[in-house]
Amino acid sequence: MTVDTFAAEAQTDAVDTPEAALDSSTATDSASTTDASVDSPATSEDAETTAPLAEKPKKAPAKKAAPKKTKTLELTLTVTGTADGEWKAELKQGNSYIAKNLLVAAAAVSRAAKELHEDLSGPIDEVIDAAREQQAAKVAALEAELEAARKALAELDD
């Protein structure tokens, strides 16, 4: 046990002086008393008499393990949208592209942004809504142009 080691060290140090030799014999006696109290059940009287003699040396604090470095994987996803509502995605790891110029639906971009974080979905939805309004205006203008062309065609047939 640790106490025996401590007692052996005390005897080695005690050879220099006779007073230390007396102290080391006391340490050996207390070590054997401590071993006996550990191996056999102690009564309350034994505990009271051996408690002052059986002080254990303090253990050195355990060395802290170096913090584990977690390996991180960095991927860069770039999603680009145009005013026409066309969305493209690129995935990059370091300096090399994993995927480039992939067409992505605006609804998929909106869903992905909502899944990632609320702060991302707001601005992206605003951009998608603006593109939707622009496309709706373009459709309305083309429908008006189509109607004008139909009228012109109908006048030519008459």
DSSP file with accessible surface (Angstrom, degrees, kcal/mol):
  #  RESIDUE AA STRUCTURE BP1 BP2  ACC     N-H-->O    O-->H-N    N-H-->O    O-->H-N    TCO  KAPPA ALPHA  PHI   PSI    X-CA   Y-CA   Z-CA
    1    1 A M     >        0   0  129      0, 0.0     4,-1.6     0, 0.0     3,-0.2   0.000 360.0 360.0 360.0 173.6    0.0    0.0    0.0
    2    2 A T  H  >  +     0   0   79      1,-0.2     4,-2.2     2,-0.2     5,-0.2   0.870 360.0  58.7 -64.7 -35.1    1.0    3.6   -0.1
    3    3 A V  H  > S+     0   0   20      1,-0.2     4,-2.5     2,-0.2    -1,-0.2   0.909 103.3  51.9 -64.9 -40.7    1.6    3.7    3.6
    4    4 A D  H  > S+     0   0   68     -3,-0.2     4,-2.4     2,-0.2    -1,-0.2   0.922 109.7  49.3 -62.6 -41.6    4.2    0.9    3.4
    5    5 A T  H  X S+     0   0   79     -4,-1.6     4,-2.3     2,-0.2    -1,-0.2   0.931 110.8  50.1 -63.1 -43.0    6.1    2.8    0.7
    6    6 A F  H  X S+     0   0  100     -4,-2.2     4,-2.1     1,-0.2    -2,-0.2   0.925 110.6  49.6 -62.5 -41.2    6.0    5.9    2.8
    7    7 A A  H  X S+     0   0    8     -4,-2.5     4,-2.0     1,-0.2    -2,-0.2   0.905 109.8  51.1 -66.8 -39.3    7.3    4.0    5.8
    8    8 A A  H  X S+     0   0   50     -4,-2.4     4,-1.9     1,-0.2    -1,-0.2   0.914 110.2  49.3 -65.6 -40.4   10.2    2.5    3.8
    9    9 A E  H  X S+     0   0  109     -4,-2.3     4,-2.1     1,-0.2    -1,-0.2   0.902 108.8  53.3 -64.3 -38.8   11.2    5.9    2.5
   10   10 A A  H  X S+     0   0   26     -4,-2.1     4,-1.5     1,-0.2    -2,-0.2   0.899 108.0  50.7 -64.6 -37.0   11.1    7.3    6.1
   11   11 A Q  H  X S+     0   0   87     -4,-2.0     4,-0.6     2,-0.2    -1,-0.2   0.907 108.7  51.3 -68.6 -38.7   13.5    4.5    7.2
   12   12 A T  H >< S+     0   0  103     -4,-1.9     3,-0.7     1,-0.2     4,-0.2   0.926 114.2  43.4 -64.2 -41.1   15.9    5.2    4.4
   13   13 A D  H >< S+     0   0  119     -4,-2.1     3,-0.8     1,-0.2    -1,-0.2   0.773 106.7  64.1 -73.4 -23.9   16.0    8.9    5.3
   14   14 A A  H >< S+     0   0    5     -4,-1.5     3,-0.6     1,-0.2     7,-0.3   0.562  75.2  86.3 -82.7  -6.5   16.2    8.1    9.0
   15   15 A V  T << S+     0   0  118     -3,-0.7    -1,-0.2    -4,-0.6    -2,-0.1   0.822  78.6  68.2 -66.5 -24.6   19.6    6.4    8.9
   16   16 A D  T <  S+     0   0  144     -3,-0.8    -1,-0.2    -4,-0.2    -2,-0.1   0.880 106.9  26.8 -65.7 -40.3   21.4    9.7    9.3
   17   17 A T    <>  -     0   0   65     -3,-0.6     4,-1.4    -4,-0.2    -1,-0.1  -0.939  67.7-133.1-128.0 149.7   20.3   10.5   12.9
   18   18 A P  H  > S+     0   0  107      0, 0.0     4,-1.7     0, 0.0     5,-0.2   0.861 108.6  56.5 -67.4 -33.3   19.3    8.5   15.9
   19   19 A E  H  > S+     0   0  149      1,-0.2     4,-2.0     2,-0.2     5,-0.1   0.912 106.2  50.4 -65.3 -37.1   16.3   10.7   16.5
   20   20 A A  H  > S+     0   0   23      1,-0.2     4,-2.5     2,-0.2    -1,-0.2   0.853 104.3  58.7 -68.6 -31.6   15.1   10.0   13.0
   21   21 A A  H  X S+     0   0   47     -4,-1.4     4,-1.8    -7,-0.3    -1,-0.2   0.898 105.8  49.0 -63.6 -39.2   15.6    6.3   13.6
   22   22 A L  H  X S+     0   0  119     -4,-1.7     4,-1.8     1,-0.2    -2,-0.2   0.918 111.4  49.7 -65.0 -41.2   13.1    6.5   16.5
   23   23 A D  H  X S+     0   0  112     -4,-2.0     4,-2.2     1,-0.2    -2,-0.2   0.896 108.9  52.2 -64.9 -37.4   10.7    8.4   14.3
   24   24 A S  H  X S+     0   0   15     -4,-2.5     4,-2.4     2,-0.2    -1,-0.2   0.871 106.5  52.5 -70.2 -34.1   10.9    5.8   11.6
   25   25 A S  H  X S+     0   0   53     -4,-1.8     4,-2.3     2,-0.2    -1,-0.2   0.901 109.7  50.0 -67.3 -34.3   10.2    3.0   14.0
   26   26 A T  H  X S+     0   0   77     -4,-1.8     4,-2.5     2,-0.2    -2,-0.2   0.917 109.9  50.7 -66.1 -40.0    7.1    4.9   15.0
   27   27 A A  H  X S+     0   0   22     -4,-2.2     4,-2.2     2,-0.2    -2,-0.2   0.904 109.7  50.1 -64.8 -39.2    6.2    5.3   11.4
   28   28 A T  H  X S+     0   0   49     -4,-2.4     4,-2.4     2,-0.2    -2,-0.2   0.926 111.0  49.4 -64.9 -41.9    6.6    1.6   10.8
   29   29 A D  H  X S+     0   0   99     -4,-2.3     4,-2.3     1,-0.2    -2,-0.2   0.913 111.8  48.1 -62.9 -42.6    4.4    0.8   13.8
   30   30 A S  H  X S+     0   0   22     -4,-2.5     4,-2.5     1,-0.2    -1,-0.2   0.878 109.7  53.7 -68.0 -32.1    1.7    3.1   12.6
   31   31 A A  H  X S+     0   0    3     -4,-2.2     4,-2.6     2,-0.2    -2,-0.2   0.930 110.2  45.8 -67.0 -42.1    1.9    1.6    9.1
   32   32 A S  H  X S+     0   0   65     -4,-2.4     4,-2.2     2,-0.2    -2,-0.2   0.887 112.7  51.4 -68.4 -34.9    1.4   -1.9   10.5
   33   33 A T  H  X S+     0   0   53     -4,-2.3     4,-2.2    -5,-0.2    -2,-0.2   0.921 110.6  49.2 -64.4 -41.0   -1.5   -0.6   12.7
   34   34 A T  H  X S+     0   0    7     -4,-2.5     4,-1.8     1,-0.2    -2,-0.2   0.929 110.2  50.0 -65.5 -42.8   -3.0    1.0    9.6
   35   35 A D  H  X S+     0   0   35     -4,-2.6     4,-2.3     1,-0.2    -1,-0.2   0.912 111.0  49.9 -62.1 -40.1   -2.7   -2.2    7.6
   36   36 A A  H  X S+     0   0   52     -4,-2.2     4,-2.1     1,-0.2    -1,-0.2   0.901 109.9  50.1 -65.7 -39.7   -4.3   -4.1   10.4
   37   37 A S  H  < S+     0   0   38     -4,-2.2    -1,-0.2     1,-0.2    -2,-0.2   0.820 111.6  49.0 -71.3 -26.1   -7.2   -1.7   10.7
   38   38 A V  H  < S+     0   0   77     -4,-1.8    -2,-0.2    -5,-0.2    -1,-0.2   0.907 114.7  43.7 -76.2 -40.5   -7.8   -1.9    6.9
   39   39 A D  H  < S+     0   0  137     -4,-2.3    -2,-0.2    -5,-0.2    -3,-0.2   0.813 117.0  43.5 -76.1 -34.1   -7.8   -5.7    6.8
   40   40 A S  S  < S-     0   0   62     -4,-2.1     2,-0.1    -5,-0.2     0, 0.0  -0.844  96.9 -94.1-112.8 155.5   -9.9   -6.4    9.9
   41   41 A P        -     0   0  126      0, 0.0     2,-0.3     0, 0.0    -3,-0.1  -0.410  45.0-137.4 -66.9 135.9  -13.1   -4.7   11.0
   42   42 A A        -     0   0   55     -5,-0.2     2,-0.2    -2,-0.1    -5,-0.0  -0.718   5.2-139.8 -99.0 145.3  -12.3   -1.9   13.5
   43   43 A T     >  -     0   0   80     -2,-0.3     4,-2.1     1,-0.1     5,-0.2  -0.489  34.1-102.6 -90.2 172.0  -14.1   -1.1   16.6
   44   44 A S  H  > S+     0   0   87      1,-0.2     4,-1.7     2,-0.2     5,-0.1   0.863 122.8  53.0 -66.8 -30.4  -14.8    2.5   17.7
   45   45 A E  H  > S+     0   0  141      2,-0.2     4,-2.0     1,-0.2    -1,-0.2   0.924 108.6  49.2 -69.7 -42.4  -12.0    2.4   20.2
   46   46 A D  H  > S+     0   0   79      1,-0.2     4,-2.4     2,-0.2     5,-0.3   0.901 109.9  52.0 -62.5 -41.5   -9.5    1.2   17.6
   47   47 A A  H  X S+     0   0   47     -4,-2.1     4,-1.4     1,-0.2    -1,-0.2   0.882 109.5  49.6 -63.4 -38.2  -10.6    4.0   15.2
   48   48 A E  H  < S+     0   0  142     -4,-1.7    -1,-0.2    -5,-0.2    -2,-0.2   0.898 115.2  42.1 -69.9 -38.3  -10.1    6.6   17.9
   49   49 A T  H  < S+     0   0   92     -4,-2.0     4,-0.5     1,-0.2    -2,-0.2   0.851 119.7  41.5 -80.1 -31.9   -6.6    5.4   18.9
   50   50 A T  H  X S+     0   0   19     -4,-2.4     4,-2.1    -5,-0.2    -1,-0.2   0.692  94.7  81.2 -90.0 -16.2   -5.3    4.8   15.3
   51   51 A A  T  < S+     0   0   63     -4,-1.4    -1,-0.2    -5,-0.3    -2,-0.1   0.928  95.2  42.5 -59.4 -47.6   -6.8    7.9   13.7
   52   52 A P  T  4 S+     0   0   86      0, 0.0     3,-0.5     0, 0.0    -1,-0.2   0.867 118.5  46.3 -70.0 -29.5   -4.1   10.4   14.8
   53   53 A L  T  4 S+     0   0  104     -4,-0.5     2,-0.4     1,-0.2    -2,-0.2   0.785 103.9  62.8 -79.9 -27.4   -1.3    7.9   14.1
   54   54 A A     <  +     0   0   26     -4,-2.1     2,-0.4    -3,-0.1    -1,-0.2  -0.229  62.8 153.7 -99.2  45.9   -2.5    6.8   10.6
   55   55 A E        -     0   0  160     -3,-0.5    -4,-0.0    -2,-0.4   -25,-0.0  -0.606  36.9-140.1 -74.2 128.0   -2.4   10.1    8.7
   56   56 A K        -     0   0  141     -2,-0.4     2,-0.1     1,-0.1     3,-0.1  -0.647  19.2-107.8 -89.1 146.1   -1.9    9.2    5.1
   57   57 A P        -     0   0   48      0, 0.0     2,-0.2     0, 0.0    -1,-0.1  -0.389  40.2-102.7 -69.4 150.3    0.4   11.3    2.9
   58   58 A K        -     0   0  208      1,-0.1     2,-0.2    -2,-0.1     0, 0.0  -0.511  35.3-125.4 -75.0 138.2   -1.3   13.6    0.4
   59   59 A K        -     0   0  174     -2,-0.2     3,-0.1     1,-0.1    -1,-0.1  -0.561  26.9-104.0 -81.7 148.9   -1.2   12.3   -3.2
   60   60 A A        -     0   0   88     -2,-0.2    -1,-0.1     1,-0.1     3,-0.1  -0.434  47.8 -96.3 -67.7 142.5    0.1   14.4   -5.9
   61   61 A P        -     0   0  120      0, 0.0    -1,-0.1     0, 0.0     2,-0.1  -0.343  45.9-101.2 -62.8 143.9   -2.6   15.9   -8.1
   62   62 A A        -     0   0   94      1,-0.1     2,-0.2    -3,-0.1    -3,-0.0  -0.378  38.2-108.6 -66.0 141.6   -3.4   13.9  -11.2
   63   63 A K        -     0   0  203     -3,-0.1     2,-0.3     1,-0.1    -1,-0.1  -0.518  32.9-119.8 -72.2 137.0   -1.9   15.3  -14.4
   64   64 A K        -     0   0  202     -2,-0.2     2,-0.1     1,-0.1    -1,-0.1  -0.612  26.8-119.9 -78.1 135.8   -4.5   16.8  -16.7
   65   65 A A        -     0   0   93     -2,-0.3     3,-0.1     1,-0.1    -1,-0.1  -0.450  34.1 -99.0 -72.5 146.6   -4.7   15.1  -20.0
   66   66 A A        -     0   0   84     -2,-0.1    -1,-0.1     1,-0.1     3,-0.1  -0.406  49.3 -97.6 -63.7 138.9   -4.0   17.3  -23.0
   67   67 A P        -     0   0  119      0, 0.0     2,-0.3     0, 0.0    -1,-0.1  -0.366  40.8-113.4 -62.3 138.1   -7.3   18.4  -24.6
   68   68 A K        -     0   0  198     -3,-0.1     2,-0.6     1,-0.1    -3,-0.0  -0.549  23.3-133.0 -74.4 132.9   -8.2   16.3  -27.5
   69   69 A K        -     0   0  207     -2,-0.3     2,-0.4    -3,-0.1    -1,-0.1  -0.788  18.4-143.0 -87.4 121.4   -8.1   18.1  -30.8
   70   70 A T        -     0   0  121     -2,-0.6     2,-0.5     1,-0.0    -1,-0.0  -0.694  16.2-123.0 -86.3 135.5  -11.3   17.4  -32.7
   71   71 A K        -     0   0  208     -2,-0.4     2,-0.4     2,-0.0    -1,-0.0  -0.649  28.9-155.3 -78.3 125.1  -10.8   17.1  -36.5
   72   72 A T        -     0   0  117     -2,-0.5     2,-0.5     2,-0.0    -1,-0.0  -0.804   6.8-149.2-105.1 147.4  -13.0   19.6  -38.2
   73   73 A L        -     0   0  125     -2,-0.4     2,-0.6     2,-0.0    -2,-0.0  -0.970  12.5-157.8-114.9 120.9  -14.2   19.2  -41.8
   74   74 A E        +     0   0  147     -2,-0.5    20,-0.4     2,-0.0     2,-0.4  -0.905  16.2 170.5-108.6 120.0  -14.8   22.5  -43.6
   75   75 A L        -     0   0   83     -2,-0.6     2,-0.6    18,-0.2    18,-0.2  -0.974  20.2-149.3-122.3 141.9  -17.1   22.6  -46.6
   76   76 A T  E     -A   92   0A  59     16,-3.2    16,-2.6    -2,-0.4     2,-0.6  -0.954   9.8-168.9-116.2 118.1  -18.2   25.7  -48.3
   77   77 A L  E     -A   91   0A 107     -2,-0.6     2,-0.5    14,-0.2    14,-0.2  -0.934   4.5-170.3-106.3 120.6  -21.7   25.7  -49.9
   78   78 A T  E     -A   90   0A  59     12,-2.8    12,-2.3    -2,-0.6     2,-0.5  -0.961   3.0-171.0-114.4 123.1  -22.4   28.7  -52.1
   79   79 A V  E     -A   89   0A  59     -2,-0.5     2,-0.4    10,-0.2    10,-0.2  -0.971   6.7-170.1-115.4 124.2  -25.9   29.2  -53.3
   80   80 A T  E     -A   88   0A  78      8,-3.1     8,-2.9    -2,-0.5     2,-0.4  -0.949   1.1-168.9-120.0 131.4  -26.4   31.9  -56.0
   81   81 A G  E     -A   87   0A  34     -2,-0.4     2,-0.2     6,-0.2     6,-0.2  -0.896   6.9-150.7-119.0 148.6  -29.7   33.2  -57.2
   82   82 A T    >   -     0   0   64      4,-1.8     3,-1.8    -2,-0.4    49,-0.0  -0.695  33.5-107.1-108.8 168.5  -30.5   35.4  -60.1
   83   83 A A  T 3  S+     0   0   51      1,-0.3    52,-0.1    -2,-0.2    51,-0.1   0.757 118.7  64.0 -65.9 -22.7  -33.4   37.9  -60.6
   84   84 A D  T 3  S-     0   0   96      2,-0.1    -1,-0.3    50,-0.1     3,-0.1   0.513 121.2-107.1 -77.6  -5.9  -34.9   35.4  -63.0
   85   85 A G  S <  S+     0   0   28     -3,-1.8     2,-0.5     1,-0.3    21,-0.3   0.614  72.7 142.5  90.7  12.5  -35.3   32.9  -60.1
   86   86 A E        -     0   0   91     19,-0.1    -4,-1.8    20,-0.1     2,-0.4  -0.765  31.1-165.5 -90.2 126.8  -32.5   30.6  -61.3
   87   87 A W  E     -AB  81 104A  17     17,-0.7    17,-2.9    -2,-0.5     2,-0.3  -0.931   7.1-174.4-117.1 136.6  -30.5   29.2  -58.4
   88   88 A K  E     -AB  80 103A  75     -8,-2.9    -8,-3.1    -2,-0.4     2,-0.4  -0.950   7.2-155.4-127.5 149.4  -27.2   27.5  -58.6
   89   89 A A  E     -AB  79 102A  11     13,-2.1    13,-2.4    -2,-0.3     2,-0.4  -0.950   6.7-171.9-127.1 146.2  -25.1   25.7  -55.9
   90   90 A E  E     -A   78   0A  41    -12,-2.3   -12,-2.8    -2,-0.4     2,-0.5  -0.995   7.6-158.2-133.6 139.6  -21.4   25.0  -55.6
   91   91 A L  E     -AB  77  99A  49      8,-2.6     7,-3.0    -2,-0.4     8,-1.8  -0.984  14.8-177.3-121.6 127.7  -19.8   22.8  -52.9
   92   92 A K  E     -AB  76  97A  62    -16,-2.6   -16,-3.2    -2,-0.5     2,-0.5  -0.969  17.6-165.6-129.7 138.1  -16.1   23.3  -52.2
   93   93 A Q  E >  S- B   0  96A  82      3,-2.7     3,-1.8    -2,-0.4     2,-0.4  -0.966  73.3 -44.0-122.2 112.5  -13.7   21.6  -49.8
   94   94 A G  T 3  S-     0   0   56     -2,-0.5   -18,-0.0   -20,-0.4    -2,-0.0  -0.542 122.5 -26.9  67.2-123.8  -10.5   23.6  -49.3
   95   95 A N  T 3  S+     0   0  155     -2,-0.4     2,-0.4    -3,-0.1    -1,-0.2   0.423 121.8  87.1-101.9  -1.1   -9.5   24.8  -52.8
   96   96 A S  E <  S-B   93   0A  72     -3,-1.8    -3,-2.7     2,-0.0     2,-0.4  -0.824  73.8-127.1-106.9 142.0  -11.1   22.0  -54.8
   97   97 A Y  E     -B   92   0A 100     -2,-0.4    -5,-0.3    -5,-0.2     3,-0.1  -0.675  18.9-176.7 -84.2 132.5  -14.7   21.9  -56.0
   98   98 A I  E    S+     0   0A  93     -7,-3.0     2,-0.3     1,-0.4    -6,-0.2   0.818  81.0   5.8 -90.9 -41.2  -16.8   18.9  -55.1
   99   99 A A  E    S-B   91   0A  26     -8,-1.8    -8,-2.6     3,-0.0    -1,-0.4  -0.997  72.5-170.8-142.8 141.8  -19.8   20.1  -57.1
  100  100 A K  E     +     0   0A 112     -2,-0.3   -10,-0.2   -10,-0.2    -8,-0.0  -0.996  60.4   0.0-140.5 140.0  -20.1   23.1  -59.3
  101  101 A N  E    S+     0   0A  92     -2,-0.4     2,-0.5     1,-0.2   -11,-0.2   0.866  72.8 169.8  54.6  46.5  -23.0   24.9  -61.1
  102  102 A L  E     -B   89   0A  92    -13,-2.4   -13,-2.1    -3,-0.1     2,-0.3  -0.754  34.5-125.0 -87.4 130.2  -25.8   22.6  -59.9
  103  103 A L  E     -B   88   0A 126     -2,-0.5     2,-0.4   -15,-0.2   -15,-0.2  -0.588  32.3-172.9 -74.7 132.9  -29.3   23.9  -60.7
  104  104 A V  E     -B   87   0A  44    -17,-2.9   -17,-0.7    -2,-0.3     2,-0.1  -0.983  24.1-116.3-130.6 139.3  -31.4   24.1  -57.6
  105  105 A A     >  -     0   0   64     -2,-0.4     4,-2.0     1,-0.1     3,-0.2  -0.462  20.7-128.3 -73.8 144.3  -35.1   24.9  -57.2
  106  106 A A  H  > S+     0   0   28    -21,-0.3     4,-2.5     1,-0.2     5,-0.2   0.873 110.4  55.9 -60.6 -36.7  -35.9   28.1  -55.3
  107  107 A A  H  > S+     0   0   57      1,-0.2     4,-2.6     2,-0.2    -1,-0.2   0.893 106.2  50.9 -64.2 -36.7  -38.3   26.1  -53.0
  108  108 A A  H  > S+     0   0   30      2,-0.2     4,-2.6     1,-0.2    -1,-0.2   0.897 109.3  50.6 -68.1 -38.0  -35.4   23.7  -52.1
  109  109 A V  H  X S+     0   0   11     -4,-2.0     4,-2.4     2,-0.2    -2,-0.2   0.934 111.5  48.7 -64.1 -42.9  -33.2   26.7  -51.2
  110  110 A S  H  X S+     0   0   17     -4,-2.5     4,-2.1     2,-0.2    -2,-0.2   0.925 112.7  46.9 -63.1 -45.9  -36.0   28.1  -49.0
  111  111 A R  H  X S+     0   0  156     -4,-2.6     4,-2.1     2,-0.2    -1,-0.2   0.918 112.1  50.5 -62.8 -42.8  -36.6   24.8  -47.3
  112  112 A A  H  X S+     0   0   51     -4,-2.6     4,-2.2     1,-0.2    -2,-0.2   0.915 109.6  50.6 -63.5 -40.8  -32.9   24.3  -46.7
  113  113 A A  H  X S+     0   0    4     -4,-2.4     4,-2.3     1,-0.2     8,-0.5   0.906 109.8  50.4 -64.6 -39.6  -32.5   27.7  -45.2
  114  114 A K  H  < S+     0   0  125     -4,-2.1    -1,-0.2     1,-0.2    -2,-0.2   0.879 111.1  49.4 -64.8 -37.4  -35.4   27.1  -42.8
  115  115 A E  H  < S+     0   0  170     -4,-2.1    -2,-0.2    -5,-0.2    -1,-0.2   0.873 113.0  47.2 -67.9 -37.8  -33.8   23.8  -41.7
  116  116 A L  H  < S-     0   0  121     -4,-2.2     2,-0.3     1,-0.3    -2,-0.2   0.974 128.0 -33.9 -71.3 -56.3  -30.4   25.5  -41.1
  117  117 A H    >X  -     0   0  101     -4,-2.3     4,-1.7    -5,-0.2     3,-0.9  -0.939  41.5-123.8-168.9 146.4  -31.5   28.5  -39.1
  118  118 A E  H 3> S+     0   0  157     -2,-0.3     4,-1.6     1,-0.3    -1,-0.1   0.855 111.1  59.1 -62.6 -36.2  -34.3   31.0  -38.8
  119  119 A D  H 34 S+     0   0  116      1,-0.2    -1,-0.3     2,-0.2    -5,-0.1   0.757 108.3  46.3 -67.2 -23.6  -31.9   33.9  -39.4
  120  120 A L  H <> S+     0   0   82     -3,-0.9     4,-1.6    -7,-0.3    -1,-0.2   0.840 106.9  56.2 -83.1 -36.9  -30.9   32.5  -42.7
  121  121 A S  H  X S+     0   0   14     -4,-1.7     4,-2.7    -8,-0.5     5,-0.2   0.854  99.2  60.3 -69.3 -34.2  -34.4   31.8  -44.0
  122  122 A G  H  X S+     0   0   31     -4,-1.6     4,-2.0     2,-0.2    -1,-0.2   0.970 109.9  37.7 -59.3 -59.0  -35.7   35.4  -43.6
  123  123 A P  H  > S+     0   0   72      0, 0.0     4,-2.0     0, 0.0    -1,-0.2   0.893 117.9  51.2 -63.3 -36.8  -33.3   37.1  -45.9
  124  124 A I  H  X S+     0   0   51     -4,-1.6     4,-2.6     1,-0.2    -2,-0.2   0.926 109.3  50.0 -67.2 -41.5  -33.4   34.2  -48.4
  125  125 A D  H  X S+     0   0   32     -4,-2.7     4,-2.9     1,-0.2    -1,-0.2   0.875 108.0  54.6 -63.9 -34.9  -37.2   34.2  -48.5
  126  126 A E  H  X S+     0   0  138     -4,-2.0     4,-2.3    -5,-0.2    -1,-0.2   0.922 109.6  46.6 -63.4 -42.6  -37.2   37.9  -49.1
  127  127 A V  H  X S+     0   0   81     -4,-2.0     4,-2.3     2,-0.2    -2,-0.2   0.925 113.7  48.4 -65.0 -42.2  -34.9   37.4  -52.1
  128  128 A I  H  X S+     0   0    8     -4,-2.6     4,-2.6     1,-0.2    -2,-0.2   0.917 111.4  49.9 -65.8 -41.2  -37.1   34.6  -53.4
  129  129 A D  H  X S+     0   0   72     -4,-2.9     4,-2.6     2,-0.2    -1,-0.2   0.906 110.0  50.7 -63.7 -40.1  -40.2   36.7  -52.9
  130  130 A A  H  X S+     0   0   56     -4,-2.3     4,-2.3     2,-0.2    -1,-0.2   0.921 111.8  47.4 -64.2 -41.1  -38.7   39.6  -54.8
  131  131 A A  H  X S+     0   0    9     -4,-2.3     4,-2.5     2,-0.2    -2,-0.2   0.893 110.6  52.6 -65.7 -38.0  -37.7   37.2  -57.7
  132  132 A R  H  X S+     0   0  147     -4,-2.6     4,-2.5     2,-0.2    -2,-0.2   0.923 110.2  47.6 -63.3 -44.2  -41.2   35.8  -57.6
  133  133 A E  H  X S+     0   0  140     -4,-2.6     4,-2.4     2,-0.2    -2,-0.2   0.905 111.8  50.5 -64.2 -39.7  -42.8   39.3  -57.9
  134  134 A Q  H  X S+     0   0   99     -4,-2.3     4,-2.1     2,-0.2    -1,-0.2   0.907 111.7  47.2 -65.1 -41.5  -40.5   40.2  -60.7
  135  135 A Q  H  X S+     0   0   56     -4,-2.5     4,-2.6     2,-0.2    -2,-0.2   0.883 110.4  52.8 -67.0 -38.1  -41.3   37.0  -62.6
  136  136 A A  H  X S+     0   0   59     -4,-2.5     4,-2.5     2,-0.2    -2,-0.2   0.904 109.8  48.6 -63.6 -39.8  -45.1   37.6  -62.0
  137  137 A A  H  X S+     0   0   63     -4,-2.4     4,-2.5     2,-0.2    -2,-0.2   0.901 111.1  50.4 -65.7 -39.0  -44.7   41.1  -63.5
  138  138 A K  H  X S+     0   0  106     -4,-2.1     4,-2.6     2,-0.2    -2,-0.2   0.915 110.5  49.2 -64.7 -41.4  -42.8   39.6  -66.5
  139  139 A V  H  X S+     0   0   70     -4,-2.6     4,-2.8     2,-0.2    -2,-0.2   0.921 110.8  50.6 -63.1 -43.4  -45.6   37.1  -67.0
  140  140 A A  H  X S+     0   0   54     -4,-2.5     4,-2.3     1,-0.2    -2,-0.2   0.920 111.3  48.0 -62.7 -40.7  -48.2   39.8  -66.8
  141  141 A A  H  X S+     0   0   61     -4,-2.5     4,-2.3     1,-0.2    -1,-0.2   0.914 112.9  48.0 -66.2 -41.4  -46.3   41.9  -69.4
  142  142 A L  H  X S+     0   0   96     -4,-2.6     4,-2.7     2,-0.2    -2,-0.2   0.883 110.5  51.7 -67.5 -36.2  -45.9   38.9  -71.7
  143  143 A E  H  X S+     0   0  124     -4,-2.8     4,-2.5     2,-0.2    -2,-0.2   0.905 110.2  48.9 -65.2 -39.8  -49.6   38.0  -71.3
  144  144 A A  H  X S+     0   0   63     -4,-2.3     4,-2.2     2,-0.2    -2,-0.2   0.913 112.7  47.9 -65.1 -40.6  -50.5   41.6  -72.3
  145  145 A E  H  X S+     0   0  135     -4,-2.3     4,-2.3     2,-0.2    -2,-0.2   0.905 111.5  50.7 -65.4 -40.2  -48.2   41.4  -75.3
  146  146 A L  H  X S+     0   0   86     -4,-2.7     4,-2.3     2,-0.2    -2,-0.2   0.914 110.0  49.7 -63.5 -42.8  -49.7   38.0  -76.3
  147  147 A E  H  X S+     0   0   95     -4,-2.5     4,-2.2     2,-0.2    -2,-0.2   0.910 110.5  50.1 -63.8 -39.9  -53.3   39.5  -76.1
  148  148 A A  H  X S+     0   0   59     -4,-2.2     4,-2.3     1,-0.2    -1,-0.2   0.905 110.3  50.4 -65.2 -38.9  -52.2   42.4  -78.2
  149  149 A A  H  X S+     0   0   58     -4,-2.3     4,-2.4     1,-0.2    -2,-0.2   0.891 109.0  51.8 -67.1 -37.2  -50.7   40.0  -80.8
  150  150 A R  H  X S+     0   0  145     -4,-2.3     4,-2.7     2,-0.2    -1,-0.2   0.907 109.9  49.0 -64.9 -41.2  -53.9   37.9  -80.8
  151  151 A K  H  X S+     0   0  127     -4,-2.2     4,-2.2     2,-0.2    -2,-0.2   0.915 111.1  49.8 -64.0 -42.1  -56.0   41.1  -81.5
  152  152 A A  H  X S+     0   0   49     -4,-2.3     4,-1.5     1,-0.2    -2,-0.2   0.905 112.2  47.9 -64.4 -38.5  -53.6   42.1  -84.3
  153  153 A L  H  X S+     0   0  103     -4,-2.4     4,-1.5     1,-0.2    -2,-0.2   0.913 110.0  52.3 -66.9 -40.1  -53.9   38.6  -85.8
  154  154 A A  H  X S+     0   0   50     -4,-2.7     4,-1.1     1,-0.2    -2,-0.2   0.882 107.8  51.5 -66.0 -36.9  -57.7   38.6  -85.5
  155  155 A E  H  < S+     0   0  147     -4,-2.2    -1,-0.2     1,-0.2    -2,-0.2   0.840 108.2  52.3 -67.8 -33.1  -57.9   42.0  -87.3
  156  156 A L  H  < S+     0   0  144     -4,-1.5    -1,-0.2     1,-0.2    -2,-0.2   0.809 105.8  54.4 -72.4 -29.3  -55.8   40.6  -90.1
  157  157 A D  H  <        0   0  124     -4,-1.5    -1,-0.2    -5,-0.1    -2,-0.2   0.762 360.0 360.0 -75.5 -26.0  -58.1   37.6  -90.5
  158  158 A D     <        0   0  171     -4,-1.1    -3,-0.1    -3,-0.0    -4,-0.0   0.339 360.0 360.0 -71.3 360.0  -61.2   39.8  -91.0
